[in-house]
């Protein structure tokens, strides 16, 4: 069976002259050799929006690998998959039940489809991170709102917390409602028993994964798995056609296929080695006294997410030290911890360097922030994602007339924008929600601890709805 790579190699070695897009014309003078593989939908290369040939074959291999009924390559990242899944599952101006810690792409779907959202709030953990979505809360909401058309949750979270997908799917289906899982950070699930199972095999109806986040694939590559008939595949394809570029990159498609073939051929070895390195890393760091690698035992957790805490230091201080002194670039910092993401492509040298950097940090005599700041920062992270009163829908607020307002006088106003800690980009304030003292104190603490916050201007102003 011919692969996407085979076809592109044949084309690159042929004398077929490209009077077609893209403008570099596969000319090596433009740059790297892969320009030879950067083409448009010419004869013999299938079409992502109507896949019947080599792309269809690659997608079928992906579906078999993950255990889905159908899989769709996404070259616009998980964002377009979330947009398409929500749009296909919920009619315009319909009602969706969604986790409050969903990615901003889910909120964009709510806005574009003018949906009414009801929210599921994750458990707040003692570690200062957001925990699971409780199945009983899903049940309660579905009992009280008969018009809900779909449930959407994020599992795993950016920090690696995994919800009970099996039970949540069972509850949703009992109420004749499909479950969509944003599994963007869990594309590696299910390939080794050291890691959680994928939502694909646990009862979810649509699962969206970012290949590039945890597997060897380029940034912007993702995959959507359709696992049942509860969400119309015709509608799903319709909305993928809307949200996904009409000029998909064959470089992306080739690399996605390459990733899938790597997992088919070498997945057992790669994941076995990866699990071994992680086990050793966790064991070796257990003897630290100041530094702690957080791996909560009270809920399911992805061990590839390394949550690093150090007594007396903020996450930003740990982050800056690793970057400047040890030349290690973590994924992000928030509150009192740093997130370091690992994958099957990490080397033993990489784990050794991180271990040595943390060992030095553990032995350092100087402290970062005051010891008393630990509880304050943990409390700050907990309060950042509280329930807030809503005056308008997201669409009503975003489409209204806006004005800039100083934060000092914003208490009681209605936000016209998202305010988010970034990363991970989860809103602490939605358009249409009232700005209260809790929000303002959260913003002040973000400034104090140098956390990155979006939605506030450099001179501490916010856009509010003109009443």
C-alpha positions as CSV (number, residue, x, y, z in Angstrom):
1,X,0.0,0.0,0.0
2,X,1.4,3.4,-1.0
3,X,1.9,5.9,1.8
4,X,1.8,9.6,1.8
5,X,5.5,9.7,2.1
6,X,6.0,7.2,-0.8
7,X,3.9,9.4,-3.0
8,X,5.7,12.6,-2.1
9,X,9.1,11.0,-2.6
10,X,8.1,9.8,-6.1
11,X,6.9,13.3,-6.9
12,X,10.1,14.9,-5.6
13,X,12.2,12.6,-7.8
14,X,10.1,13.1,-10.9
15,X,10.4,15.8,-13.5
16,X,6.8,16.9,-13.2
17,X,6.9,20.7,-13.3
18,X,4.6,22.4,-10.7
19,X,2.4,25.0,-12.3
20,X,0.4,25.0,-9.1
21,X,0.5,26.2,-5.5
22,X,2.5,26.8,-3.4
23,X,4.6,29.6,-4.7
24,X,8.0,28.1,-3.8
25,X,7.4,25.6,-6.6
26,X,9.3,22.8,-4.7
27,X,12.5,24.7,-5.5
28,X,15.3,23.8,-3.2
29,X,16.8,27.2,-3.5
30,X,13.9,28.4,-1.3
31,X,15.2,26.5,1.7
32,X,15.0,23.0,3.3
33,X,14.7,19.8,1.4
34,X,11.1,19.2,2.6
35,X,9.9,22.0,0.3
36,X,10.0,19.2,-2.3
37,X,7.1,17.6,-0.4
38,X,5.1,20.8,0.1
39,X,2.3,20.5,-2.4
40,X,-1.4,21.1,-2.9
41,X,-4.2,18.6,-3.8
42,X,-2.9,17.6,-7.2
43,X,-3.8,14.3,-9.0
44,X,-2.9,11.2,-7.1
45,X,-2.5,12.8,-3.7
46,X,-6.1,12.6,-2.3
47,X,-7.9,15.4,-0.6
48,X,-8.2,15.8,3.2
49,X,-11.7,17.2,2.8
50,X,-12.9,14.2,0.7
51,X,-10.3,11.5,1.6
52,X,-10.6,8.4,-0.6
53,X,-7.0,7.4,-1.3
54,X,-3.7,7.7,0.6
55,X,-5.0,10.1,3.2
56,X,-8.0,7.9,3.8
57,X,-5.7,4.9,4.2
58,X,-3.6,6.8,6.8
59,X,-6.6,7.9,8.7
60,X,-7.9,4.2,8.8
61,X,-4.5,3.2,10.2
62,X,-4.9,5.8,12.9
63,X,-8.4,4.6,13.8
64,X,-7.1,1.1,14.1
65,X,-4.2,2.2,16.3
66,X,-6.3,4.1,18.8
67,X,-9.4,1.8,18.5
68,X,-11.7,4.5,17.1
69,X,-14.5,3.9,14.6
70,X,-13.2,6.8,12.4
71,X,-10.3,9.2,12.7
72,X,-9.8,12.5,11.1
73,X,-6.4,14.3,10.6
74,X,-6.4,17.9,11.8
75,X,-3.9,20.3,10.4
76,X,-5.4,23.3,12.4
77,X,-4.6,21.7,15.7
78,X,-7.0,20.4,18.3
79,X,-8.7,23.8,18.1
80,X,-10.5,23.0,14.9
81,X,-11.5,19.6,16.2
82,X,-13.1,21.1,19.3
83,X,-14.9,23.7,17.2
84,X,-16.2,21.0,14.9
85,X,-17.2,18.5,17.6
86,X,-19.2,21.1,19.6
87,X,-20.8,22.5,16.5
88,X,-21.9,19.0,15.3
89,X,-23.2,18.0,18.7
90,X,-25.2,21.0,19.7
91,X,-27.6,23.0,17.6
92,X,-27.2,26.7,17.3
93,X,-28.3,28.5,20.5
94,X,-28.5,25.1,22.2
95,X,-27.4,24.1,25.7
96,X,-24.0,22.5,26.4
97,X,-22.6,21.2,29.7
98,X,-18.9,21.9,29.8
99,X,-16.0,21.9,32.3
100,X,-15.1,25.4,33.5
101,X,-11.5,24.6,32.9
102,X,-12.0,23.9,29.1
103,X,-9.5,25.4,26.6
104,X,-10.4,28.7,25.1
105,X,-11.3,26.9,21.8
106,X,-14.3,25.5,23.5
107,X,-15.4,28.9,24.6
108,X,-14.9,30.1,21.0
109,X,-17.3,27.4,19.9
110,X,-19.8,28.6,22.5
111,X,-19.5,32.1,21.1
112,X,-19.7,31.1,17.4
113,X,-22.8,28.9,17.9
114,X,-24.3,31.3,20.5
115,X,-24.7,28.4,22.9
116,X,-25.9,28.5,26.5
117,X,-23.2,26.9,28.7
118,X,-23.7,25.3,32.1
119,X,-20.4,24.6,33.9
120,X,-18.8,21.7,35.7
121,X,-16.2,22.9,38.2
122,X,-13.2,20.6,38.8
123,X,-12.3,19.5,42.3
124,X,-9.7,21.8,44.0
125,X,-6.8,19.8,45.2
126,X,-4.4,20.2,48.2
127,X,-1.5,20.6,45.7
128,X,-3.0,23.8,44.4
129,X,-4.0,22.4,41.0
130,X,-7.4,21.7,39.5
131,X,-8.6,18.2,39.9
132,X,-11.2,15.9,38.3
133,X,-14.6,16.5,37.1
134,X,-16.9,14.6,39.5
135,X,-19.3,12.1,37.8
136,X,-22.0,13.0,40.4
137,X,-21.9,16.6,39.3
138,X,-22.4,15.6,35.7
139,X,-25.4,13.5,36.8
140,X,-26.8,16.4,38.9
141,X,-26.6,18.9,36.0
142,X,-28.2,16.5,33.5
143,X,-31.1,15.8,35.9
144,X,-31.7,19.5,36.3
145,X,-31.4,20.5,32.7
146,X,-33.2,18.3,30.3
147,X,-32.3,20.4,27.3
148,X,-28.5,19.8,27.5
149,X,-27.3,18.4,24.2
150,X,-23.7,17.4,24.9
151,X,-21.1,17.1,27.7
152,X,-17.6,18.4,27.1
153,X,-14.7,17.9,29.5
154,X,-10.9,18.2,29.4
155,X,-9.1,15.0,30.4
156,X,-6.2,15.0,31.1
157,X,-5.8,18.6,32.2
158,X,-2.8,20.6,31.3
159,X,-1.4,19.5,34.7
160,X,-2.1,15.8,34.0
161,X,-5.3,15.1,36.0
162,X,-7.5,12.5,34.5
163,X,-11.3,12.3,35.1
164,X,-13.3,9.1,35.4
165,X,-14.3,9.0,31.7
166,X,-16.0,5.6,32.0
167,X,-18.4,6.7,34.6
168,X,-19.0,10.1,33.1
169,X,-19.7,8.5,29.7
170,X,-22.1,6.0,31.3
171,X,-24.0,8.9,33.0
172,X,-24.2,11.0,29.8
173,X,-25.4,8.1,27.7
174,X,-28.1,7.3,30.3
175,X,-29.5,10.7,29.6
176,X,-29.1,10.2,25.8
177,X,-26.3,12.8,25.6
178,X,-22.9,12.4,23.9
179,X,-19.6,13.0,25.6
180,X,-16.8,15.0,23.9
181,X,-13.4,14.7,25.5
182,X,-10.7,17.2,24.9
183,X,-7.7,14.8,25.3
184,X,-5.3,17.2,23.6
185,X,-2.6,16.3,26.2
186,X,-3.3,12.6,26.2
187,X,-2.5,11.4,22.6
188,X,0.1,9.0,24.3
189,X,-2.6,7.3,26.5
190,X,-3.3,3.7,26.0
191,X,0.1,2.6,24.6
192,X,1.5,1.3,27.9
193,X,0.0,0.4,31.2
194,X,2.1,2.9,33.1
195,X,-0.1,5.6,31.5
196,X,-3.9,6.0,31.7
197,X,-6.2,4.5,29.1
198,X,-7.4,6.7,26.3
199,X,-10.9,8.1,26.3
200,X,-11.3,6.5,22.9
201,X,-11.7,3.1,24.6
202,X,-13.5,4.3,27.7
203,X,-16.9,5.3,26.2
204,X,-16.4,8.8,24.9
205,X,-18.2,9.7,21.6
206,X,-15.6,12.1,20.2
207,X,-12.0,12.4,21.4
208,X,-9.7,15.2,20.2
209,X,-6.0,14.7,20.6
210,X,-3.0,17.0,19.8
211,X,-0.3,14.7,18.3
212,X,2.3,17.4,18.7
213,X,1.9,17.8,22.4
214,X,3.0,14.4,23.6
215,X,4.0,12.5,20.4
216,X,6.7,13.0,17.7
217,X,4.7,15.2,15.3
218,X,4.9,18.9,14.2
219,X,3.2,21.7,16.0
220,X,-0.4,22.2,14.8
221,X,-1.0,18.5,14.0
222,X,-3.9,16.8,15.8
223,X,-6.5,14.1,15.3
224,X,-10.2,13.7,16.0
225,X,-11.6,10.2,16.8
226,X,-15.2,9.5,16.3
227,X,-16.2,6.6,18.5
228,X,-20.0,6.2,18.1
229,X,-23.0,7.3,16.1
230,X,-24.4,9.6,18.8
231,X,-22.9,12.6,16.9
232,X,-23.7,12.7,13.2
233,X,-20.6,12.0,11.1
234,X,-22.1,14.0,8.3
235,X,-22.4,17.0,10.5
236,X,-18.9,16.4,11.9
237,X,-17.5,16.4,8.4
238,X,-19.5,19.4,7.5
239,X,-18.0,21.4,10.3
240,X,-14.5,20.1,9.8
241,X,-14.8,21.5,6.3
242,X,-15.7,24.9,7.8
243,X,-13.1,25.1,10.5
244,X,-10.2,23.4,8.8
245,X,-8.1,25.1,6.2
246,X,-8.9,24.3,2.6
247,X,-5.2,24.2,1.9
248,X,-3.9,21.5,4.3
249,X,-0.1,21.1,4.5
250,X,1.1,17.8,3.1
251,X,4.2,18.2,5.2
252,X,1.9,17.9,8.3
253,X,0.0,15.0,6.8
254,X,3.2,13.2,6.0
255,X,4.6,13.7,9.5
256,X,1.3,12.6,11.1
257,X,1.4,9.4,9.1
258,X,5.1,9.0,10.1
259,X,4.2,9.3,13.7
260,X,1.5,6.7,13.4
261,X,3.8,4.3,11.6
262,X,6.4,4.8,14.3
263,X,3.9,3.9,17.0
264,X,2.8,0.8,15.1
265,X,6.4,-0.5,14.6
266,X,8.3,0.8,17.6
267,X,5.6,1.9,20.1
268,X,6.1,-1.0,22.5
269,X,9.9,-0.4,22.8
270,X,9.6,3.4,22.9
271,X,6.9,3.5,25.6
272,X,8.6,0.8,27.7
273,X,11.8,2.8,27.7
274,X,9.9,6.0,28.5
275,X,8.1,4.4,31.4
276,X,11.3,3.1,32.8
277,X,13.0,6.5,32.7
278,X,10.0,8.1,34.4
279,X,9.9,5.5,37.2
280,X,13.6,6.0,37.8
281,X,13.2,9.8,37.8
282,X,10.4,9.7,40.4
283,X,12.3,7.2,42.6
284,X,15.5,9.2,42.4
285,X,13.8,12.5,43.4
286,X,11.9,11.0,46.4
287,X,14.9,11.7,48.6
288,X,14.8,15.5,48.0
289,X,13.7,17.6,51.0
290,X,13.0,21.0,49.5
291,X,12.0,20.0,46.0
292,X,9.0,17.8,45.4
293,X,7.8,16.2,42.2
294,X,4.1,16.2,42.7
295,X,2.3,12.9,41.7
296,X,-1.0,12.9,43.6
297,X,-2.3,9.5,44.6
298,X,-5.9,10.7,45.2
299,X,-6.9,10.6,41.5
300,X,-5.7,9.2,38.2
301,X,-2.8,11.2,36.9
302,X,-0.5,11.2,33.8
303,X,3.0,10.6,35.1
304,X,4.6,12.2,32.0
305,X,3.6,15.6,33.4
306,X,6.3,16.5,35.9
307,X,4.9,19.0,38.4
308,X,7.8,20.5,40.2
309,X,7.5,22.4,43.5
310,X,10.1,23.9,45.8
311,X,9.5,25.1,49.4
312,X,9.6,28.8,49.7
313,X,9.6,29.5,45.9
314,X,6.9,30.5,43.4
315,X,6.5,28.6,40.2
316,X,8.0,31.6,38.3
317,X,11.1,31.6,40.5
318,X,11.6,27.8,39.9
319,X,11.0,28.4,36.2
320,X,13.5,31.3,35.9
321,X,16.2,29.4,37.8
322,X,15.9,26.3,35.5
323,X,16.1,28.5,32.4
324,X,18.9,30.8,33.4
325,X,21.1,28.6,35.6
326,X,20.5,25.2,34.2
327,X,19.5,25.9,30.6
328,X,16.4,23.8,30.9
329,X,13.2,25.2,29.4
330,X,10.0,24.1,31.3
331,X,6.6,24.1,29.6
332,X,5.1,26.7,32.0
333,X,4.9,28.0,35.6
334,X,1.8,28.8,37.6
335,X,1.2,29.5,41.2
336,X,3.7,27.4,43.3
337,X,4.8,24.9,40.6
338,X,6.5,24.4,37.3
339,X,5.3,21.9,34.6
340,X,7.9,20.0,32.7
341,X,6.4,17.9,29.9
342,X,8.1,14.7,28.9
343,X,7.6,12.3,26.0
344,X,8.9,9.1,24.4
345,X,11.5,11.2,22.5
346,X,13.1,12.4,25.7
347,X,16.6,11.0,26.2
348,X,18.2,9.7,29.4
349,X,20.6,12.6,29.1
350,X,17.6,15.0,29.3
351,X,16.2,13.3,32.4
352,X,19.7,13.3,34.0
353,X,20.1,17.0,33.4
354,X,16.8,17.8,35.0
355,X,17.6,15.6,37.9
356,X,20.9,17.3,38.5
357,X,19.3,20.8,38.2
358,X,16.7,19.8,40.8
359,X,19.3,18.3,43.1
360,X,21.2,21.5,43.1
361,X,18.0,23.4,43.8
362,X,17.1,21.0,46.6
363,X,20.5,21.6,48.2
364,X,20.6,25.4,47.8
365,X,20.7,27.3,51.1
366,X,19.0,30.4,49.8
367,X,15.2,30.5,49.7
368,X,13.0,32.2,47.1
369,X,9.8,33.7,48.3
370,X,8.9,33.7,52.0
371,X,7.8,30.3,53.4
372,X,4.5,31.9,54.2
373,X,3.9,32.6,50.5
374,X,3.4,28.9,49.8
375,X,-0.1,28.9,51.3
376,X,-0.9,32.3,49.8
377,X,0.0,31.1,46.3
378,X,-1.9,27.9,46.7
379,X,-4.9,29.8,47.9
380,X,-4.6,32.1,45.0
381,X,-4.7,29.3,42.4
382,X,-7.7,27.8,44.1
383,X,-9.7,31.1,44.0
384,X,-8.8,31.9,40.4
385,X,-11.3,29.6,39.0
386,X,-14.3,30.1,41.3
387,X,-18.0,30.3,40.2
388,X,-18.9,33.8,39.1
389,X,-22.2,35.5,38.5
390,X,-23.2,36.0,34.9
391,X,-25.1,39.0,33.6
392,X,-25.0,38.2,29.8
393,X,-24.2,35.3,27.6
394,X,-20.7,35.1,26.1
395,X,-22.0,36.1,22.7
396,X,-24.1,39.0,24.0
397,X,-21.2,40.4,25.9
398,X,-18.7,40.0,23.1
399,X,-21.0,41.6,20.6
400,X,-22.0,44.5,22.8
401,X,-20.5,48.0,22.9
402,X,-17.3,48.1,25.0
403,X,-15.3,50.6,26.9
404,X,-12.0,50.5,28.7
405,X,-12.2,50.7,32.5
406,X,-9.5,51.1,35.1
407,X,-9.2,48.0,37.4
408,X,-9.5,50.3,40.4
409,X,-13.1,51.1,39.4
410,X,-14.1,47.9,37.7
411,X,-15.8,46.2,40.6
412,X,-19.4,45.5,39.7
413,X,-18.8,46.0,35.9
414,X,-19.6,43.2,33.4
415,X,-16.5,41.9,31.5
416,X,-16.5,42.1,27.7
417,X,-13.4,39.9,27.4
418,X,-11.8,36.7,28.6
419,X,-9.2,37.1,31.3
420,X,-6.9,34.1,31.5
421,X,-3.7,32.9,33.2
422,X,-1.5,32.0,30.3
423,X,-0.4,29.3,30.0
424,X,-2.7,27.3,30.1
425,X,-5.2,29.8,28.7
426,X,-8.1,28.7,30.9
427,X,-10.4,31.8,31.6
428,X,-10.6,33.0,35.1
429,X,-13.2,35.5,33.9
430,X,-15.6,35.1,31.0
431,X,-17.3,37.7,28.8
432,X,-20.6,38.5,30.4
433,X,-19.5,37.7,34.0
434,X,-19.5,40.3,36.8
435,X,-16.1,41.6,37.8
436,X,-15.9,41.2,41.6
437,X,-13.3,41.7,44.3
438,X,-12.2,38.1,44.0
439,X,-11.3,38.6,40.3
440,X,-9.5,41.9,41.1
441,X,-7.5,40.3,43.9
442,X,-6.5,37.5,41.6
443,X,-5.3,40.0,39.0
444,X,-3.3,41.9,41.7
445,X,-1.6,38.7,42.8
446,X,-0.8,37.8,39.2
447,X,1.0,41.1,38.9
448,X,2.8,40.7,42.3
449,X,4.1,37.2,41.4
450,X,4.9,38.1,37.7
451,X,2.4,35.6,36.4
452,X,1.4,36.1,32.8
453,X,-2.2,37.2,32.5
454,X,-4.2,38.0,29.3
455,X,-7.1,40.3,28.9
456,X,-5.7,43.1,31.0
457,X,-3.9,46.0,29.3
458,X,-0.4,47.0,30.4
459,X,-1.8,50.0,32.2
460,X,-4.2,47.9,34.2
461,X,-7.4,48.4,32.2
462,X,-10.1,46.0,31.1
463,X,-12.8,46.1,28.5
464,X,-16.3,46.2,30.0
465,X,-19.8,46.2,28.6
466,X,-21.4,49.6,28.2
467,X,-24.6,49.4,30.2
